[in-house]
Amino acid sequence: MIHASVLLRRALQLDAVASGAMAVLFTFGAGYLAPLLHLPENFLHPTGLFMFVWAALVGTLATRDTLSKALVWVVIVGNAAWTINSLALLATNWVTPNLLGSAFIAMQAIAVGVFAELQLMGLRRSEGAVAAR
């Protein structure tokens, strides 16, 4: 267990809020977003449902002063995997988004990558704070 640094808690909170917002958008707005971004509705909707679970996990962690280091790593690796897979999605022909859809995928991939980096920095600060005690 580690004592979460302020940076780690804020990065987790930001991730949870953004993930929750995207979950609502993808789940309830899939029918609107699909033609706008030229992405399959049956891809967006389940992604939104998954993001509700993700937002709940990350949001729960963000409320704790003491965290499991392993769970923090799950979030960091999960965010890194999301970023890599989002960019791979653009590099393959699995989906064929239009320009707006491609920009949307790229921007959310960058944002999630930033969350992962901030969480890693926050984890490092957390470990330093514990070691200094």
C-alpha positions as CSV (number, residue, x, y, z in Angstrom):
1,M,0.0,0.0,0.0
2,I,1.1,3.5,-0.7
3,H,0.0,6.9,0.4
4,A,-1.3,8.7,-2.7
5,S,0.4,12.0,-3.6
6,V,-1.8,14.9,-4.5
7,L,-0.7,14.6,-8.2
8,L,-1.8,10.9,-8.3
9,R,-5.2,11.6,-6.7
10,R,-5.8,14.5,-9.0
11,A,-4.8,12.5,-12.1
12,L,-7.1,9.7,-11.1
13,Q,-9.9,12.2,-10.5
14,L,-9.4,13.8,-13.9
15,D,-9.3,10.3,-15.5
16,A,-12.5,9.3,-13.7
17,V,-14.4,12.4,-14.7
18,A,-13.3,12.3,-18.3
19,S,-14.0,8.5,-18.5
20,G,-17.4,9.0,-17.0
21,A,-18.3,11.8,-19.5
22,M,-17.1,9.6,-22.4
23,A,-19.1,6.7,-21.0
24,V,-22.3,8.8,-21.0
25,L,-21.5,10.1,-24.5
26,F,-20.7,6.7,-26.0
27,T,-23.5,4.8,-24.3
28,F,-26.4,7.3,-24.8
29,G,-25.1,9.2,-27.8
30,A,-23.8,6.3,-29.9
31,G,-26.7,6.7,-32.4
32,Y,-25.8,10.3,-32.9
33,L,-22.0,9.9,-32.9
34,A,-21.8,6.9,-35.2
35,P,-22.8,8.7,-38.4
36,L,-21.0,11.9,-37.3
37,L,-17.7,10.2,-36.8
38,H,-18.3,7.3,-39.2
39,L,-17.8,4.7,-36.5
40,P,-20.0,1.7,-35.9
41,E,-22.7,2.2,-33.3
42,N,-22.1,-1.4,-32.1
43,F,-18.5,-0.3,-31.4
44,L,-19.3,2.9,-29.6
45,H,-22.1,1.6,-27.3
46,P,-20.2,-1.3,-25.7
47,T,-17.1,0.9,-25.3
48,G,-19.3,3.3,-23.4
49,L,-20.6,0.6,-21.1
50,F,-17.0,-0.5,-20.4
51,M,-16.1,3.0,-19.6
52,F,-18.7,3.2,-16.9
53,V,-16.9,0.4,-15.1
54,W,-13.5,2.0,-15.7
55,A,-14.7,5.3,-14.4
56,A,-16.1,3.7,-11.3
57,L,-12.8,1.8,-10.6
58,V,-10.7,4.9,-11.2
59,G,-13.1,7.2,-9.3
60,T,-13.1,4.8,-6.3
61,L,-9.3,4.8,-6.3
62,A,-9.2,8.6,-6.5
63,T,-11.1,8.9,-3.2
64,R,-8.6,6.8,-1.2
65,D,-5.6,8.2,0.7
66,T,-4.0,4.8,0.7
67,L,-3.9,2.8,-2.5
68,S,-2.8,-0.6,-3.7
69,K,0.2,0.0,-5.8
70,A,-0.9,-3.0,-8.0
71,L,-4.3,-1.3,-8.7
72,V,-2.6,2.0,-9.6
73,W,-0.4,0.0,-12.0
74,V,-3.5,-1.6,-13.5
75,V,-4.9,1.9,-14.2
76,I,-1.6,3.1,-15.7
77,V,-1.1,0.0,-17.9
78,G,-4.8,0.1,-18.9
79,N,-4.5,3.7,-20.0
80,A,-1.3,3.0,-21.9
81,A,-3.0,0.0,-23.6
82,W,-6.0,2.2,-24.5
83,T,-3.7,4.8,-26.1
84,I,-1.8,2.2,-28.1
85,N,-4.9,0.4,-29.2
86,S,-6.6,3.6,-30.2
87,L,-3.7,4.6,-32.4
88,A,-3.6,1.0,-33.8
89,L,-7.3,1.3,-34.6
90,L,-6.4,4.3,-36.9
91,A,-3.6,2.3,-38.5
92,T,-5.7,-0.6,-39.4
93,N,-8.9,-0.9,-41.5
94,W,-10.9,-2.4,-38.7
95,V,-12.9,0.8,-38.7
96,T,-12.9,3.6,-41.2
97,P,-13.7,6.8,-39.5
98,N,-14.0,10.0,-41.4
99,L,-11.6,12.9,-40.7
100,L,-13.6,14.1,-37.7
101,G,-13.7,10.5,-36.4
102,S,-10.0,10.0,-36.9
103,A,-9.3,13.3,-35.1
104,F,-11.6,12.3,-32.3
105,I,-9.8,8.9,-31.8
106,A,-6.4,10.6,-31.9
107,M,-7.3,13.3,-29.5
108,Q,-8.8,10.9,-26.9
109,A,-5.8,8.7,-27.3
110,I,-3.5,11.6,-26.5
111,A,-5.6,12.6,-23.5
112,V,-5.6,9.1,-22.1
113,G,-1.8,8.9,-22.7
114,V,-1.4,12.1,-20.7
115,F,-3.5,10.6,-17.9
116,A,-1.2,7.6,-17.8
117,E,1.9,9.8,-17.7
118,L,0.4,12.0,-14.9
119,Q,-0.5,8.9,-12.9
120,L,2.9,7.4,-13.3
121,M,4.5,10.7,-12.2
122,G,2.0,10.8,-9.2
123,L,2.9,7.2,-8.4
124,R,6.6,8.0,-8.3
125,R,5.9,11.0,-6.0
126,S,3.8,8.7,-3.8
127,E,6.5,6.2,-3.4
128,G,9.0,9.0,-2.5
129,A,6.6,10.4,0.1
130,V,6.3,6.9,1.7
131,A,10.0,6.3,1.7
132,A,10.7,9.7,3.3
133,R,8.6,8.8,6.4
